[in-house]
């Protein structure tokens, strides 16, 4: 092969290698991942995108359907509508809160028949939030089964404990069931203490030694 041919053969091979690395790199990047750092402009864009459907809703029933569908995007674990006696958690990220308040702006604007907007100072408070909040739902066989439960995030060999935890609610009997109760409690985890892009187990510990594990792929949550 001539030196000219070897030159172009080598460059074509290098080009293919770089293209392959680019494609593989793109495949390895998470499509979402929890947004820890957002700007004021990004926050307003998120709120506007959530506000629009509420303003266009034709009825209260349609607005309720929008809210129900939105909750599912940040729920992990069992869907209560399909498995009432299951374990699940709703992750209340910064994006979750901006979407929530965007929908509230849309709902209140319709009621007041005028534009209702959140003050920038309140938006900034959410931007500054240092913790991920989650609402955990569990199922047990008596009203106070969740008393004393604790929770941690398990990422590989790292266990991250909650910086704050609410008191579990009194168990609510599942309609049609004789002995199944649902209890909920909230927990907050410092963003700086866990990887917001990692596959994670939410592990709930009970005083009697029982464990409940909820798998969570944070790379799929905004």
Steps between C-alpha positions, in 0.01 A plus 500: 500500500633849414576754770196697376279194539640418845435861610134494400449146635640608837290818511183313404566252780555782749178667386301182553653454846414856604145459368460175695625662820258789449204266451591282798556805715156629408342164580667494840367840603176498697200635311387695803649489853378709792563870436682633806615826341239707317492867399214743553430492126488120493266500799261740326508288183408187699215685670370633169500152342298365794270801511388477139302172514318617815399827336371308198309238703127505428383371840600423857508130409752569223718699739488216753608255229797725416607505866467122532707440187770742622541318832582176317809653337684525833350192670719194541406155623145365487213693345225522769234488227627157393643364826329671796702302758842586361802720572567821311649846526435835333825693447445872555791647309541867410348425160206329674431814706526736201258283303268482801492878548471553124182290502379699802558824309292364214220382729485823700515713185191320368313550827598868535463561124824693508871419493633357827878460532735394780737777623863457400600494867299178546651350184846579637414317825438182300819551298691516829345183646790276617298180543309247293165432665312176451164372618518129574193277497502161674251222567458306826249297698406741779446872546832589660728256316730780374577648843875524553590432135822656367626542145829523308622527141727213397735572210750219458695477827381843613202548733358852530273570796218755490579844642137534605208257530132553568282290727319219315129557462250276670428208268198539273314179418496415133139485375386141452782357713454354849853549633709717264588855603691772317725744684706789362789708627742753354880502507762744374849421370777754446586527129869534585501158668378280213546457124193645323571288189551161662289189527386494860313290753275676746517274805242530780598346835240390754569456876431125475781459243278486192627678188314640200701591189379727220719511189558849361692598186564869563632540144139478378362766734514875444 
